[in-house]
Every structure is written in C-alpha cells, then in structure tokens.
Amino acid sequence: MTKKKYFRFQLLLFIILVDFCGFAQDPIEGVNVPNPLKKIESSFYPNPKSPIKSFFYIVDKDTVSKTDYDLKGNEIVKLYYEGNKLRSKVINKFIGALKTEVLYYTKDVLQSKTTYKYDSNNNLVEWKVLNYTYDKNSSTPKAVVDNHSFLEYNKNNKIVKMFMVNSQNVKVLYYENIYDSLNNLIENIKYQWKEKFEYENDLLIRQSKIFNNDNTPYSYADYKYNDMKLLIESDDNYYKSRFTYDSIKLIKVNYIYKNDNSIQDIDLIYNNDLLTKVLINTSSLYSKPEFHFKTDHLAFFWKKNELNKLQMEFLYDKYNNIVEIKYFIRDIYKYSKFFIYTYY
C-alpha cells in the first residue's frame, strides 16, 4: 500500500470512527477540562448556526466526505469516499434536535444500526448498536448486539451511573460519577481505576487517575489560570504546557515533551476574530498534536531530530466558514484541504 493510499484509508477510518462512535461514548459530565484550543478547532468546521445545506471535505484532490444538513442544522446524511469513490454512508434520524437512529452502510449494504432513547428532560438514557452479518444463503441479515448501554441521572440532570449489557445479557455497572454540592464532578469510578477532580473557585486545578486495588497513581494533570479564568499552564505525565493571550484571544502555545525535553511552539495569528495563520515549530515526532490535521499527510513529512516547521493558512467565506486550509512544511506549500458549501 502506498503512503497516499495508506493515508486515505487511515483518515477515512478515523473520521468514520469519530463520527459514528462519538455520540454514544461514555460521557464524563460535570467536569470542564480546560482546553483553550477547543473553540479554535471547532471553528475549522461548519458552523451549525449558518444555513448550511451540505458541504464537501476535500484533502488535496481527494474527496473525503460529503455532509447534508436539514434546515434545523442536523447532520442527516454523510457520505465517505476513498480515492473519490463512495465507500460508505451514515444516515442520521432526528426528532427535533434529538438524534434517534444512526444507520451505517458500506455502499448500499446496511452494516449497523444505533438507536437512542431519551427521558422527559431530553437526557440520553439508552443506546443500542446492532451489527448485521449476511449469509449468502439467506436474504435476511443476522443482527448481533455490539453495544447496549444505559445512563442514569440525578435531579440536576448530571450522569451518575452508566450500565452496559454484557455478553451474558446482564446489565452491569460500567462507571459511577460522584459530585460535590456545587454539581462539580469529583470522582469517576470505573473498573480498575478512579479518576478524581479537584477545584478552586469552580475551576479545575487537578485531574488524577489512580488504581482502585492499591491506590497507586496512574496519571495526573495540574492546571493554572490567570485573573480572567483563562488557562495559562498545565502539567501532566508527559507535557508541560503554557498558554498566552491577547486579552481573551489565545495567541501562543508552548509544549515541552518531558521524555526528551523536545519542544513544540505554536503561534496563532488573527484578522479581527478570525484565525488566519498557525505557525508550528517542533523538534519532536511526539509533540502534542493539538490540531487534528497532524494525523494526515503531515506525518510523512515530519523529520526526527530536526526542527520541523509547519504553517497553516485559513481562508473563509462570507459566513466565516473555512473554505481552504493551506499547508506548508518549512515554508514550502504541500497541499490544501477544501470545504465546499451549499447554503439554504
């Protein structure tokens, strides 16, 4: 398999898994882990408030996906391509803004179906994933339960328990959440470990994971903030991270990878409130990939034990949706990602 074909397959698989599984992952509610780049990353994709009818996602010259929206901004159909040929599709069904069903097809063959149920407060309380297998001697596919899960909430609509149905068709506890009097999540207890969260003035200052059997630490992360409650520093098992702002606008990120003291420096440049350029300099293959785009072509250009310079430039349409992201390695243009929209 060539590098380009390998990239296409890996990117397609990654996007399908994120889109298809992300809605039903076990949610850790009640804790707001600080991530100054979250808003920036979300701006790279269509804004549901804009009257988007559909958009194409194209990397270099290859169409990766096409997404269709209804008038309410719900994503109703997503088509995935490999080498500009249709590979699979996902159909989402809604009642209002609530997703009730997801159908996943390879070409026109149904592979799986996920159904969702909600309580009177529109909280997700149950989802079930059915995988379908086909016998050439039968026209009726066989459905096998792949995942069947339940959520329970407290009076404040916070998740307190998640259950999963095991292979013996028994409903078992998967995790449990414990909250303080201010509804902050302070413990998430799951199987062999528990995750703890500590706060100061409602800001998360420490996140740690320990093994239940002997209380030995597994991982940690400490957070510091400025007077505007913006994250300025984080420190975990692997990285020391610093964040710099112009007022409330994030303009610089610095990472140190503790294993080898390699660095990753990110500068963010704006035109008014629109991010127009990102400059990344790093000396490590293992620097923190804060932008999802480092998972694709760029992996093949990254050099070990050299200063790697990546530049991204962003172009927008009149709705302030991204239409192109240009990628440069060491000031040499490599390729673009395109987002082609149609509007209602």
Buried (B, 14 or more C-beta within 10 A) or exposed (E): EEEEEEBBBEBBEEBBEEBBEEBBEBEBBBBEEBEBBEEBEEBBBBBEEBEBEBBBBBBBEBBBBBBBBEEEBBBBBBBBBBEEEBBBBBBBBBEEEEBBEBBBBEEEEBBBBBBBBBEEEEBBBBBBBBBBEEEEEEEEBEEEEEBBBBBBBEEEEBBBBBBBBEEEEEEEEBBBBBBEEEEBBBBBBBEEBBBBBBBEEEBBBBBBBBEEEEEEEEEBBBBBBEEEEBBBBBBBEBBBBBBBBEEEBBBBBBBBBEEEEBBBBBBBEBEEEEBBBBBBBBBBBBBBBBBBBBBBBBBEEBEEEEEBBBBBBBBBBEBEBBBBBBBBBEEEEBBBBBBBBEBE
